[in-house]
């Protein structure tokens, strides 16, 4: 993600644990890796924050490392988040 710029390089990273994601910071955009993370975000993020944020679901990191189609979906997801990340 650092290759996409400083904004994504410094972005908070949360991993799903036994208790979900824990304290999810409020953000304008969320890049979600896989279904497990998406479910945890839906449980742990308040509905008002979720409705105001742009949320993009992409494949798991393991899939992104080995599947060309998953890499394309990640790139498309990052491009979709671009305007939000730039503050447009």
N, C-alpha and C positions, 0 to 999 in steps of 0.2 A: 504493500500500500504506500510505502514511502516514495515509490516511483511516480505516484500520481501527484505528489507535492507535499509541502510542509503541513498542510491542514490535515490530510489523512495520515501522514507520518506521525503526528503528535496526538491523534485521536485516541480516546480511551478505548481499551479493549476489555470486554467482559466475557468470561467463560461460564457456561452452565455448570453449576455444581449441584450437590444434593438439595440445596435450598433454593434452586433457581439461579437467577442472576444476582440477587442481592439488591443493593442500592443502585438503581440505574440512574445515571445523571440525566437531567433534562437537556435535550438537544433539539436542534432543528431537523436533523436527519440521523437515521440509523441504517447501517449496512448490516444485514442479518445473514449469518452463514449457516444455512441448513434449517430443517424443520424443528429440531429440538430447541435451537436458539430462538426461533420465531415463537414457539409455544411459550417459552420462558419469558420472553419480552411481553407477550400478551398478558401473562399472569402478573408480572412485576411492575409494569408501567401503568400509571393511572390513565384512565380512558381519555381525559381531557388533554393530556400530554400526547398520547398516541394519535388523537385525531388532528392535532396541530402539526405533527411532525411528518416528514417524508420518510417512509420506510421502504427499503428495497431488499428483497429476499434474493440471495444468491446461493449457490451450492456450498457444500461443506469444504473446508480447506483441503481435506484429503482428495476430494473429487477434483478440485481446481488444479492440484498438482499433477494429475494424470490424465484428465480428460480435456481435449481441446475445446469441446463445446462448453464445458464449465468455465474455461478461461474466457471464452467469448461472452458468456452471460455475466461474468464478473466485470469485464470491461464495459459492457453495456450498462450494468448497474451503476458503475462509477460515473459514466458519462451522464446518466440520468440524474445523479446526485450533484453533478458539477455546479449548476446554477445555485442550488441551495448552499453548497459549501463555499461558494464565492460570495454569498450574501445577496444574490440577485433576487 
